[in-house]
Amino acid sequence: MFPNKKKDLVGEIDALLDEERDLLAAGGLTHLSDLLDRKEALFEQLKDLEDASEEDLAALRDKSERNQPLLQAAMQAVRTVADRMKDLSRVRNSLEAYTNQGERYAVPMTAGRKLEKRA
């Protein structure tokens, strides 16, 4: 591979890692799937590159490691939202209450039924 082509590839990956960090910091999770496709393709090209310098690879590794906590935080946020949505769905579809003996039971809530609250 020609030296300038190598620099172009390393520069493209470098810019992509910066873009990834910016997206994660801004909460732009919807664009991450497109970025992932590009990232995979570029890293596949990098894997085939035989004359990549240690310095270039170290710089890319550092940027990738820098983005890792942001990616993990984004994944945790998505899991938290999914759990919350599941909880809200469960609350909407049933009511959980306790018997006199302290046992929990669920009262199914169907469409059209209303729960009357008494003081």
N, CA, C and O atoms as a printed pandas DataFrame, in Angstrom:
     atom_number atom_name residue_name chain_id  residue_number  x_coord  y_coord  z_coord
0              1         N          MET        A               1    0.850   -1.173    0.000
1              2        CA          MET        A               1    0.000    0.000    0.000
2              3         C          MET        A               1    0.893    1.232    0.000
3              4         O          MET        A               1    1.943    1.260    0.642
4              5         N          PHE        A               2    0.465    2.226   -0.716
5              6        CA          PHE        A               2    1.241    3.450   -0.806
6              7         C          PHE        A               2    1.179    4.211    0.508
7              8         O          PHE        A               2    0.163    4.178    1.203
8              9         N          PRO        A               3    2.282    4.907    0.854
9             10        CA          PRO        A               3    2.313    5.623    2.137
10            11         C          PRO        A               3    1.182    6.630    2.306
11            12         O          PRO        A               3    0.626    6.747    3.398
12            13         N          ASN        A               4    0.827    7.362    1.241
13            14        CA          ASN        A               4   -0.235    8.354    1.387
14            15         C          ASN        A               4   -1.605    7.684    1.545
15            16         O          ASN        A               4   -2.495    8.231    2.196
16            17         N          LYS        A               5   -1.770    6.503    0.949
17            18        CA          LYS        A               5   -3.022    5.776    1.126
18            19         C          LYS        A               5   -3.137    5.293    2.574
19            20         O          LYS        A               5   -4.225    5.301    3.150
20            21         N          LYS        A               6   -2.020    4.877    3.152
21            22        CA          LYS        A               6   -1.991    4.459    4.556
22            23         C          LYS        A               6   -2.358    5.639    5.446
23            24         O          LYS        A               6   -3.164    5.500    6.365
24            25         N          LYS        A               7   -1.765    6.806    5.174
25            26        CA          LYS        A               7   -2.073    7.996    5.967
26            27         C          LYS        A               7   -3.537    8.372    5.832
27            28         O          LYS        A               7   -4.169    8.787    6.804
28            29         N          ASP        A               8   -4.085    8.226    4.613
29            30        CA          ASP        A               8   -5.497    8.530    4.404
30            31         C          ASP        A               8   -6.386    7.610    5.243
31            32         O          ASP        A               8   -7.347    8.061    5.865
32            33         N          LEU        A               9   -6.055    6.317    5.253
33            34        CA          LEU        A               9   -6.849    5.358    6.017
34            35         C          LEU        A               9   -6.757    5.643    7.510
35            36         O          LEU        A               9   -7.776    5.670    8.201
36            37         N          VAL        A              10   -5.559    5.853    8.005
37            38        CA          VAL        A              10   -5.372    6.156    9.430
38            39         C          VAL        A              10   -6.071    7.463    9.777
39            40         O          VAL        A              10   -6.709    7.563   10.825
40            41         N          GLY        A              11   -5.961    8.462    8.916
41            42        CA          GLY        A              11   -6.630    9.743    9.148
42            43         C          GLY        A              11   -8.142    9.616    9.129
43            44         O          GLY        A              11   -8.836   10.287    9.894
44            45         N          GLU        A              12   -8.656    8.757    8.255
45            46        CA          GLU        A              12  -10.097    8.542    8.168
46            47         C          GLU        A              12  -10.624    7.859    9.446
47            48         O          GLU        A              12  -11.674    8.227    9.974
48            49         N          ILE        A              13   -9.875    6.867    9.923
49            50        CA          ILE        A              13  -10.269    6.195   11.166
50            51         C          ILE        A              13  -10.179    7.160   12.339
51            52         O          ILE        A              13  -11.053    7.181   13.206
52            53         N          ASP        A              14   -9.127    7.952   12.361
53            54        CA          ASP        A              14   -8.946    8.943   13.419
54            55         C          ASP        A              14  -10.131    9.909   13.455
55            56         O          ASP        A              14  -10.671   10.199   14.523
56            57         N          ALA        A              15  -10.527   10.398   12.295
57            58        CA          ALA        A              15  -11.658   11.329   12.211
58            59         C          ALA        A              15  -12.956   10.637   12.619
59            60         O          ALA        A              15  -13.809   11.242   13.269
60            61         N          LEU        A              16  -13.103    9.376   12.241
61            62        CA          LEU        A              16  -14.298    8.626   12.593
62            63         C          LEU        A              16  -14.399    8.425   14.114
63            64         O          LEU        A              16  -15.488    8.515   14.680
64            65         N          LEU        A              17  -13.273    8.155   14.766
65            66        CA          LEU        A              17  -13.269    7.997   16.224
66            67         C          LEU        A              17  -13.615    9.318   16.917
67            68         O          LEU        A              17  -14.282    9.323   17.952
68            69         N          ASP        A              18  -13.162   10.430   16.348
69            70        CA          ASP        A              18  -13.546   11.742   16.886
70            71         C          ASP        A              18  -15.047   11.977   16.714
71            72         O          ASP        A              18  -15.719   12.481   17.614
72            73         N          GLU        A              19  -15.556   11.601   15.544
73            74        CA          GLU        A              19  -16.992   11.748   15.277
74            75         C          GLU        A              19  -17.806   10.874   16.241
75            76         O          GLU        A              19  -18.850   11.290   16.743
76            77         N          GLU        A              20  -17.312    9.669   16.485
77            78        CA          GLU        A              20  -17.983    8.770   17.422
78            79         C          GLU        A              20  -18.058    9.406   18.808
79            80         O          GLU        A              20  -19.108    9.385   19.451
80            81         N          ARG        A              21  -16.960    9.962   19.255
81            82        CA          ARG        A              21  -16.919   10.602   20.577
82            83         C          ARG        A              21  -17.894   11.779   20.638
83            84         O          ARG        A              21  -18.612   11.945   21.624
84            85         N          ASP        A              22  -17.916   12.587   19.590
85            86        CA          ASP        A              22  -18.828   13.732   19.552
86            87         C          ASP        A              22  -20.287   13.279   19.600
87            88         O          ASP        A              22  -21.105   13.868   20.307
88            89         N          LEU        A              23  -20.605   12.223   18.838
89            90        CA          LEU        A              23  -21.972   11.704   18.828
90            91         C          LEU        A              23  -22.374   11.179   20.206
91            92         O          LEU        A              23  -23.474   11.448   20.689
92            93         N          LEU        A              24  -21.478   10.437   20.820
93            94        CA          LEU        A              24  -21.767    9.882   22.136
94            95         C          LEU        A              24  -21.929   10.985   23.184
95            96         O          LEU        A              24  -22.818   10.916   24.033
96            97         N          ALA        A              25  -21.081   11.982   23.120
97            98        CA          ALA        A              25  -21.151   13.088   24.077
98            99         C          ALA        A              25  -22.433   13.895   23.896
99           100         O          ALA        A              25  -22.981   14.426   24.862
100          101         N          ALA        A              26  -22.910   13.985   22.651
101          102        CA          ALA        A              26  -24.123   14.748   22.365
102          103         C          ALA        A              26  -25.388   13.900   22.508
103          104         O          ALA        A              26  -26.497   14.425   22.400
104          105         N          GLY        A              27  -25.234   12.599   22.749
105          106        CA          GLY        A              27  -26.394   11.730   22.885
106          107         C          GLY        A              27  -27.004   11.331   21.558
107          108         O          GLY        A              27  -28.172   10.946   21.513
108          109         N          GLY        A              28  -26.245   11.411   20.476
109          110        CA          GLY        A              28  -26.749   11.072   19.149
110          111         C          GLY        A              28  -26.708    9.581   18.870
111          112         O          GLY        A              28  -26.037    9.136   17.939
112          113         N          LEU        A              29  -27.417    8.817   19.667
113          114        CA          LEU        A              29  -27.366    7.361   19.552
114          115         C          LEU        A              29  -27.971    6.841   18.256
115          116         O          LEU        A              29  -27.608    5.755   17.803
116          117         N          THR        A              30  -28.882    7.589   17.654
117          118        CA          THR        A              30  -29.531    7.114   16.430
118          119         C          THR        A              30  -28.561    7.023   15.262
119          120         O          THR        A              30  -28.792    6.252   14.331
120          121         N          HIS        A              31  -27.494    7.784   15.294
121          122        CA          HIS        A              31  -26.530    7.779   14.196
122          123         C          HIS        A              31  -25.396    6.771   14.399
123          124         O          HIS        A              31  -24.561    6.588   13.513
124          125         N          LEU        A              32  -25.365    6.126   15.547
125          126        CA          LEU        A              32  -24.261    5.218   15.843
126          127         C          LEU        A              32  -24.242    3.983   14.958
127          128         O          LEU        A              32  -23.166    3.457   14.673
128          129         N          SER        A              33  -25.398    3.503   14.513
129          130        CA          SER        A              33  -25.405    2.300   13.682
130          131         C          SER        A              33  -24.736    2.564   12.331
131          132         O          SER        A              33  -24.009    1.713   11.819
132          133         N          ASP        A              34  -24.983    3.739   11.759
133          134        CA          ASP        A              34  -24.306    4.095   10.504
134          135         C          ASP        A              34  -22.807    4.206   10.719
135          136         O          ASP        A              34  -22.009    3.752    9.899
136          137         N          LEU        A              35  -22.449    4.806   11.817
137          138        CA          LEU        A              35  -21.041    4.976   12.140
138          139         C          LEU        A              35  -20.363    3.622   12.365
139          140         O          LEU        A              35  -19.208    3.437   11.982
140          141         N          LEU        A              36  -21.067    2.687   12.976
141          142        CA          LEU        A              36  -20.516    1.365   13.232
142          143         C          LEU        A              36  -20.198    0.638   11.927
143          144         O          LEU        A              36  -19.166   -0.022   11.813
144          145         N          ASP        A              37  -21.087    0.763   10.950
145          146        CA          ASP        A              37  -20.841    0.128    9.643
146          147         C          ASP        A              37  -19.570    0.680    9.007
147          148         O          ASP        A              37  -18.741   -0.075    8.498
148          149         N          ARG        A              38  -19.426    1.988    9.040
149          150        CA          ARG        A              38  -18.221    2.620    8.481
150          151         C          ARG        A              38  -16.982    2.211    9.263
151          152         O          ARG        A              38  -15.929    1.944    8.684
152          153         N          LYS        A              39  -17.116    2.164   10.576
153          154        CA          LYS        A              39  -15.999    1.810   11.438
154          155         C          LYS        A              39  -15.524    0.381   11.155
155          156         O          LYS        A              39  -14.324    0.132   11.044
156          157         N          GLU        A              40  -16.464   -0.542   11.039
157          158        CA          GLU        A              40  -16.104   -1.932   10.744
158          159         C          GLU        A              40  -15.381   -2.042    9.412
159          160         O          GLU        A              40  -14.383   -2.755    9.308
160          161         N          ALA        A              41  -15.871   -1.345    8.389
161          162        CA          ALA        A              41  -15.242   -1.389    7.069
162          163         C          ALA        A              41  -13.822   -0.825    7.115
163          164         O          ALA        A              41  -12.903   -1.393    6.525
164          165         N          LEU        A              42  -13.650    0.290    7.814
165          166        CA          LEU        A              42  -12.317    0.899    7.901
166          167         C          LEU        A              42  -11.345    0.025    8.688
167          168         O          LEU        A              42  -10.183   -0.108    8.304
168          169         N          PHE        A              43  -11.805   -0.566    9.774
169          170        CA          PHE        A              43  -10.918   -1.429   10.546
170          171         C          PHE        A              43  -10.588   -2.714    9.788
171          172         O          PHE        A              43   -9.512   -3.286    9.965
172          173         N          GLU        A              44  -11.508   -3.160    8.952
173          174        CA          GLU        A              44  -11.218   -4.320    8.107
174          175         C          GLU        A              44  -10.100   -3.969    7.123
175          176         O          GLU        A              44   -9.208   -4.783    6.879
176          177         N          GLN        A              45  -10.147   -2.768    6.562
177          178        CA          GLN        A              45   -9.075   -2.318    5.669
178          179         C          GLN        A              45   -7.760   -2.181    6.431
179          180         O          GLN        A              45   -6.696   -2.527    5.917
180          181         N          LEU        A              46   -7.840   -1.676    7.652
181          182        CA          LEU        A              46   -6.645   -1.505    8.472
182          183         C          LEU        A              46   -6.021   -2.859    8.807
183          184         O          LEU        A              46   -4.799   -2.990    8.865
184          185         N          LYS        A              47   -6.855   -3.843    9.022
185          186        CA          LYS        A              47   -6.370   -5.188    9.336
186          187         C          LYS        A              47   -5.538   -5.739    8.175
187          188         O          LYS        A              47   -4.550   -6.444    8.384
188          189         N          ASP        A              48   -5.949   -5.412    6.962
189          190        CA          ASP        A              48   -5.235   -5.888    5.776
190          191         C          ASP        A              48   -3.978   -5.074    5.484
191          192         O          ASP        A              48   -3.164   -5.464    4.648
192          193         N          LEU        A              49   -3.822   -3.956    6.166
193          194        CA          LEU        A              49   -2.673   -3.086    5.959
194          195         C          LEU        A              49   -1.448   -3.678    6.658
195          196         O          LEU        A              49   -1.452   -3.881    7.872
196          197         N          GLU        A              50   -0.430   -3.945    5.899
197          198        CA          GLU        A              50    0.740   -4.616    6.458
198          199         C          GLU        A              50    1.785   -3.655    7.009
199          200         O          GLU        A              50    2.568   -4.029    7.882
200          201         N          ASP        A              51    1.806   -2.442    6.519
201          202        CA          ASP        A              51    2.878   -1.534    6.914
202          203         C          ASP        A              51    2.408   -0.389    7.815
203          204         O          ASP        A              51    2.953    0.714    7.767
204          205         N          ALA        A              52    1.391   -0.665    8.638
205          206        CA          ALA        A              52    0.930    0.368    9.578
206          207         C          ALA        A              52    1.965    0.523   10.681
207          208         O          ALA        A              52    2.458   -0.465   11.225
208          209         N          SER        A              53    2.287    1.755   11.003
209          210        CA          SER        A              53    3.304    1.995   12.025
210          211         C          SER        A              53    2.718    1.798   13.421
211          212         O          SER        A              53    1.519    1.978   13.634
212          213         N          GLU        A              54    3.560    1.433   14.349
213          214        CA          GLU        A              54    3.153    1.262   15.745
214          215         C          GLU        A              54    2.596    2.566   16.305
215          216         O          GLU        A              54    1.647    2.566   17.089
216          217         N          GLU        A              55    3.197    3.668   15.894
217          218        CA          GLU        A              55    2.761    4.988   16.364
218          219         C          GLU        A              55    1.321    5.267   15.939
219          220         O          GLU        A              55    0.504    5.722   16.740
220          221         N          ASP        A              56    1.014    4.985   14.654
221          222        CA          ASP        A              56   -0.344    5.196   14.155
222          223         C          ASP        A              56   -1.339    4.291   14.874
223          224         O          ASP        A              56   -2.418    4.732   15.272
224          225         N          LEU        A              57   -0.970    3.034   15.034
225          226        CA          LEU        A              57   -1.864    2.081   15.690
226          227         C          LEU        A              57   -2.079    2.441   17.161
227          228         O          LEU        A              57   -3.183    2.293   17.683
228          229         N          ALA        A              58   -1.036    2.907   17.818
229          230        CA          ALA        A              58   -1.150    3.307   19.224
230          231         C          ALA        A              58   -2.092    4.502   19.371
231          232         O          ALA        A              58   -2.887    4.560   20.309
232          233         N          ALA        A              59   -2.000    5.443   18.452
233          234        CA          ALA        A              59   -2.871    6.622   18.502
234          235         C          ALA        A              59   -4.338    6.214   18.306
235          236         O          ALA        A              59   -5.227    6.725   18.987
236          237         N          LEU        A              60   -4.578    5.295   17.373
237          238        CA          LEU        A              60   -5.942    4.825   17.139
238          239         C          LEU        A              60   -6.453    4.023   18.344
239          240         O          LEU        A              60   -7.616    4.147   18.727
240          241         N          ARG        A              61   -5.593    3.214   18.927
241          242        CA          ARG        A              61   -5.977    2.429   20.104
242          243         C          ARG        A              61   -6.334    3.363   21.263
243          244         O          ARG        A              61   -7.309    3.129   21.976
244          245         N          ASP        A              62   -5.544    4.417   21.446
245          246        CA          ASP        A              62   -5.819    5.376   22.523
246          247         C          ASP        A              62   -7.181    6.039   22.337
247          248         O          ASP        A              62   -7.949    6.178   23.288
248          249         N          LYS        A              63   -7.470    6.445   21.103
249          250        CA          LYS        A              63   -8.765    7.088   20.843
250          251         C          LYS        A              63   -9.909    6.102   21.039
251          252         O          LYS        A              63  -10.965    6.453   21.565
252          253         N          SER        A              64   -9.687    4.879   20.613
253          254        CA          SER        A              64  -10.714    3.858   20.775
254          255         C          SER        A              64  -10.977    3.579   22.257
255          256         O          SER        A              64  -12.128    3.446   22.673
256          257         N          GLU        A              65   -9.922    3.491   23.038
257          258        CA          GLU        A              65  -10.059    3.273   24.482
258          259         C          GLU        A              65  -10.698    4.479   25.161
259          260         O          GLU        A              65  -11.415    4.329   26.151
260          261         N          ARG        A              66  -10.444    5.660   24.639
261          262        CA          ARG        A              66  -11.038    6.881   25.183
262          263         C          ARG        A              66  -12.554    6.871   24.982
263          264         O          ARG        A              66  -13.301    7.371   25.822
264          265         N          ASN        A              67  -12.998    6.302   23.868
265          266        CA          ASN        A              67  -14.431    6.264   23.562
266          267         C          ASN        A              67  -15.160    5.146   24.304
267          268         O          ASN        A              67  -16.381    5.198   24.456
268          269         N          GLN        A              68  -14.435    4.152   24.760
269          270        CA          GLN        A              68  -15.052    2.974   25.365
270          271         C          GLN        A              68  -15.968    3.297   26.555
271          272         O          GLN        A              68  -17.082    2.776   26.602
272          273         N          PRO        A              69  -15.549    4.129   27.513
273          274        CA          PRO        A              69  -16.473    4.445   28.623
274          275         C          PRO        A              69  -17.760    5.127   28.154
275          276         O          PRO        A              69  -18.827    4.909   28.728
276          277         N          LEU        A              70  -17.657    5.954   27.108
277          278        CA          LEU        A              70  -18.860    6.599   26.580
278          279         C          LEU        A              70  -19.789    5.580   25.933
279          280         O          LEU        A              70  -21.007    5.661   26.091
280          281         N          LEU        A              71  -19.216    4.616   25.203
281          282        CA          LEU        A              71  -20.023    3.564   24.598
282          283         C          LEU        A              71  -20.702    2.715   25.671
283          284         O          LEU        A              71  -21.875    2.363   25.544
284          285         N          GLN        A              72  -19.969    2.394   26.713
285          286        CA          GLN        A              72  -20.544    1.601   27.802
286          287         C          GLN        A              72  -21.661    2.365   28.510
287          288         O          GLN        A              72  -22.686    1.782   28.863
288          289         N          ALA        A              73  -21.469    3.649   28.714
289          290        CA          ALA        A              73  -22.502    4.468   29.348
290          291         C          ALA        A              73  -23.750    4.548   28.463
291          292         O          ALA        A              73  -24.873    4.501   28.965
292          293         N          ALA        A              74  -23.553    4.666   27.161
293          294        CA          ALA        A              74  -24.695    4.710   26.236
294          295         C          ALA        A              74  -25.457    3.392   26.254
295          296         O          ALA        A              74  -26.688    3.381   26.244
296          297         N          MET        A              75  -24.728    2.284   26.279
297          298        CA          MET        A              75  -25.379    0.975   26.328
298          299         C          MET        A              75  -26.154    0.815   27.635
299          300         O          MET        A              75  -27.263    0.281   27.631
300          301         N          GLN        A              76  -25.589    1.268   28.741
301          302        CA          GLN        A              76  -26.277    1.184   30.030
302          303         C          GLN        A              76  -27.532    2.052   30.016
303          304         O          GLN        A              76  -28.563    1.657   30.560
304          305         N          ALA        A              77  -27.455    3.215   29.407
305          306        CA          ALA        A              77  -28.617    4.100   29.321
306          307         C          ALA        A              77  -29.735    3.446   28.514
307          308         O          ALA        A              77  -30.904    3.540   28.887
308          309         N          VAL        A              78  -29.389    2.793   27.424
309          310        CA          VAL        A              78  -30.390    2.110   26.603
310          311         C          VAL        A              78  -31.033    0.974   27.402
311          312         O          VAL        A              78  -32.251    0.795   27.361
312          313         N          ARG        A              79  -30.216    0.210   28.124
313          314        CA          ARG        A              79  -30.758   -0.873   28.959
314          315         C          ARG        A              79  -31.689   -0.319   30.043
315          316         O          ARG        A              79  -32.737   -0.902   30.319
316          317         N          THR        A              80  -31.310    0.792   30.648
317          318        CA          THR        A              80  -32.134    1.405   31.691
318          319         C          THR        A              80  -33.475    1.861   31.129
319          320         O          THR        A              80  -34.515    1.658   31.754
320          321         N          VAL        A              81  -33.449    2.469   29.964
321          322        CA          VAL        A              81  -34.700    2.917   29.332
322          323         C          VAL        A              81  -35.573    1.718   28.979
323          324         O          VAL        A              81  -36.787    1.758   29.176
324          325         N          ALA        A              82  -34.966    0.653   28.458
325          326        CA          ALA        A              82  -35.729   -0.545   28.111
326          327         C          ALA        A              82  -36.376   -1.151   29.359
327          328         O          ALA        A              82  -37.536   -1.562   29.321
328          329         N          ASP        A              83  -35.634   -1.205   30.453
329          330        CA          ASP        A              83  -36.192   -1.721   31.699
330          331         C          ASP        A              83  -37.346   -0.854   32.186
331          332         O          ASP        A              83  -38.371   -1.365   32.638
332          333         N          ARG        A              84  -37.174    0.442   32.093
333          334        CA          ARG        A              84  -38.221    1.371   32.538
334          335         C          ARG        A              84  -39.475    1.225   31.678
335          336         O          ARG        A              84  -40.591    1.248   32.197
336          337         N          MET        A              85  -39.292    1.076   30.370
337          338        CA          MET        A              85  -40.438    0.889   29.472
338          339         C          MET        A              85  -41.163   -0.416   29.802
339          340         O          MET        A              85  -42.392   -0.474   29.755
340          341         N          LYS        A              86  -40.412   -1.448   30.131
341          342        CA          LYS        A              86  -40.998   -2.735   30.516
342          343         C          LYS        A              86  -41.809   -2.574   31.801
343          344         O          LYS        A              86  -42.916   -3.101   31.909
344          345         N          ASP        A              87  -41.263   -1.854   32.767
345          346        CA          ASP        A              87  -41.976   -1.607   34.027
346          347         C          ASP        A              87  -43.267   -0.826   33.782
347          348         O          ASP        A              87  -44.308   -1.151   34.353
348          349         N          LEU        A              88  -43.201    0.191   32.944
349          350        CA          LEU        A              88  -44.396    0.995   32.658
350          351         C          LEU        A              88  -45.458    0.169   31.956
351          352         O          LEU        A              88  -46.650    0.331   32.216
352          353         N          SER        A              89  -45.030   -0.714   31.070
353          354        CA          SER        A              89  -45.973   -1.588   30.383
354          355         C          SER        A              89  -46.652   -2.530   31.372
355          356         O          SER        A              89  -47.859   -2.763   31.297
356          357         N          ARG        A              90  -45.864   -3.065   32.296
357          358        CA          ARG        A              90  -46.418   -3.968   33.300
358          359         C          ARG        A              90  -47.429   -3.228   34.180
359          360         O          ARG        A              90  -48.487   -3.772   34.496
360          361         N          VAL        A              91  -47.115   -2.008   34.573
361          362        CA          VAL        A              91  -48.021   -1.223   35.411
362          363         C          VAL        A              91  -49.305   -0.909   34.654
363          364         O          VAL        A              91  -50.388   -0.901   35.239
364          365         N          ARG        A              92  -49.187   -0.654   33.379
365          366        CA          ARG        A              92  -50.360   -0.319   32.568
366          367         C          ARG        A              92  -51.268   -1.532   32.399
367          368         O          ARG        A              92  -52.484   -1.380   32.282
368          369         N          ASN        A              93  -50.691   -2.739   32.383
369          370        CA          ASN        A              93  -51.468   -3.943   32.106
370          371         C          ASN        A              93  -51.961   -4.668   33.352
371          372         O          ASN        A              93  -52.838   -5.524   33.246
372          373         N          SER        A              94  -51.432   -4.357   34.511
373          374        CA          SER        A              94  -51.900   -5.013   35.730
374          375         C          SER        A              94  -51.608   -4.125   36.930
375          376         O          SER        A              94  -50.779   -3.216   36.886
376          377         N          LEU        A              95  -52.320   -4.430   37.990
377          378        CA          LEU        A              95  -52.127   -3.724   39.246
378          379         C          LEU        A              95  -51.669   -4.753   40.269
379          380         O          LEU        A              95  -52.306   -5.792   40.437
380          381         N          GLU        A              96  -50.594   -4.473   40.934
381          382        CA          GLU        A              96  -50.114   -5.386   41.954
382          383         C          GLU        A              96  -50.529   -4.855   43.315
383          384         O          GLU        A              96  -50.379   -3.672   43.622
384          385         N          ALA        A              97  -51.051   -5.757   44.109
385          386        CA          ALA        A              97  -51.505   -5.386   45.451
386          387         C          ALA        A              97  -51.120   -6.510   46.409
387          388         O          ALA        A              97  -50.552   -7.522   45.998
388          389         N          TYR        A              98  -51.433   -6.322   47.677
389          390        CA          TYR        A              98  -51.096   -7.311   48.704
390          391         C          TYR        A              98  -52.358   -7.743   49.434
391          392         O          TYR        A              98  -53.264   -6.941   49.660
392          393         N          THR        A              99  -52.405   -9.009   49.799
393          394        CA          THR        A              99  -53.531   -9.536   50.567
394          395         C          THR        A              99  -53.333   -9.204   52.044
395          396         O          THR        A              99  -52.316   -8.633   52.439
396          397         N          ASN        A             100  -54.323   -9.574   52.847
397          398        CA          ASN        A             100  -54.221   -9.369   54.299
398          399         C          ASN        A             100  -53.059  -10.158   54.888
399          400         O          ASN        A             100  -52.499   -9.777   55.916
400          401         N          GLN        A             101  -52.700  -11.259   54.231
401          402        CA          GLN        A             101  -51.598  -12.094   54.710
402          403         C          GLN        A             101  -50.239  -11.609   54.192
403          404         O          GLN        A             101  -49.206  -12.210   54.483
404          405         N          GLY        A             102  -50.252  -10.546   53.444
405          406        CA          GLY        A             102  -48.999   -9.995   52.935
406          407         C          GLY        A             102  -48.510  -10.627   51.650
407          408         O          GLY        A             102  -47.380  -10.383   51.227
408          409         N          GLU        A             103  -49.347  -11.433   51.025
409          410        CA          GLU        A             103  -48.956  -12.052   49.749
410          411         C          GLU        A             103  -49.283  -11.095   48.602
411          412         O          GLU        A             103  -50.307  -10.413   48.603
412          413         N          ARG        A             104  -48.405  -11.072   47.655
413          414        CA          ARG        A             104  -48.613  -10.184   46.511
414          415         C          ARG        A             104  -49.470  -10.898   45.470
415          416         O          ARG        A             104  -49.317  -12.097   45.236
416          417         N          TYR        A             105  -50.372  -10.141   44.853
417          418        CA          TYR        A             105  -51.153  -10.683   43.746
418          419         C          TYR        A             105  -51.353   -9.580   42.716
419          420         O          TYR        A             105  -51.290   -8.391   43.029
420          421         N          ALA        A             106  -51.595  -10.005   41.481
421          422        CA          ALA        A             106  -51.759   -9.057   40.377
422          423         C          ALA        A             106  -53.212   -9.061   39.930
423          424         O          ALA        A             106  -53.825  -10.116   39.768
424          425         N          VAL        A             107  -53.747   -7.880   39.734
425          426        CA          VAL        A             107  -55.097   -7.715   39.206
426          427         C          VAL        A             107  -54.935   -7.276   37.757
427          428         O          VAL        A             107  -54.431   -6.183   37.500
428          429         N          PRO        A             108  -55.357   -8.114   36.799
429          430        CA          PRO        A             108  -55.193   -7.719   35.394
430          431         C          PRO        A             108  -56.064   -6.505   35.063
431          432         O          PRO        A             108  -57.215   -6.406   35.487
432          433         N          MET        A             109  -55.488   -5.606   34.308
433          434        CA          MET        A             109  -56.214   -4.412   33.881
434          435         C          MET        A             109  -56.513   -4.568   32.398
435          436         O          MET        A             109  -55.595   -4.630   31.580
436          437         N          THR        A             110  -57.779   -4.632   32.051
437          438        CA          THR        A             110  -58.149   -4.753   30.649
438          439         C          THR        A             110  -58.655   -3.404   30.172
439          440         O          THR        A             110  -59.012   -2.538   30.971
440          441         N          ALA        A             111  -58.678   -3.243   28.877
441          442        CA          ALA        A             111  -59.131   -1.972   28.297
442          443         C          ALA        A             111  -60.568   -1.710   28.716
443          444         O          ALA        A             111  -61.402   -2.616   28.693
444          445         N          GLY        A             112  -60.850   -0.509   29.087
445          446        CA          GLY        A             112  -62.196   -0.116   29.455
446          447         C          GLY        A             112  -62.483   -0.209   30.939
447          448         O          GLY        A             112  -63.438    0.401   31.420
448          449         N          ARG        A             113  -61.673   -0.966   31.680
449          450        CA          ARG        A             113  -61.873   -1.040   33.131
450          451         C          ARG        A             113  -61.191    0.138   33.805
451          452         O          ARG        A             113  -60.100    0.559   33.421
452          453         N          LYS        A             114  -61.842    0.638   34.785
453          454        CA          LYS        A             114  -61.272    1.749   35.528
454          455         C          LYS        A             114  -61.090    1.315   36.969
455          456         O          LYS        A             114  -61.873    0.536   37.514
456          457         N          LEU        A             115  -60.064    1.827   37.551
457          458        CA          LEU        A             115  -59.773    1.556   38.956
458          459         C          LEU        A             115  -60.329    2.694   39.784
459          460         O          LEU        A             115  -60.010    3.861   39.553
460          461         N          GLU        A             116  -61.154    2.349   40.741
461          462        CA          GLU        A             116  -61.725    3.361   41.612
462          463         C          GLU        A             116  -60.886    3.447   42.864
463          464         O          GLU        A             116  -60.644    2.442   43.532
464          465         N          LYS        A             117  -60.443    4.643   43.182
465          466        CA          LYS        A             117  -59.658    4.861   44.387
466          467         C          LYS        A             117  -60.573    5.310   45.504
467          468         O          LYS        A             117  -61.407    6.199   45.334
468          469         N          ARG        A             118  -60.398    4.677   46.650
469          470        CA          ARG        A             118  -61.188    5.080   47.811
470          471         C          ARG        A             118  -60.256    5.488   48.935
471          472         O          ARG        A             118  -59.204    4.883   49.140
472          473         N          ALA        A             119  -60.637    6.475   49.626
473          474        CA          ALA        A             119  -59.815    6.953   50.734
474          475         C          ALA        A             119  -60.129    6.236   51.996
475          476         O          ALA        A             119  -59.526    6.516   53.032
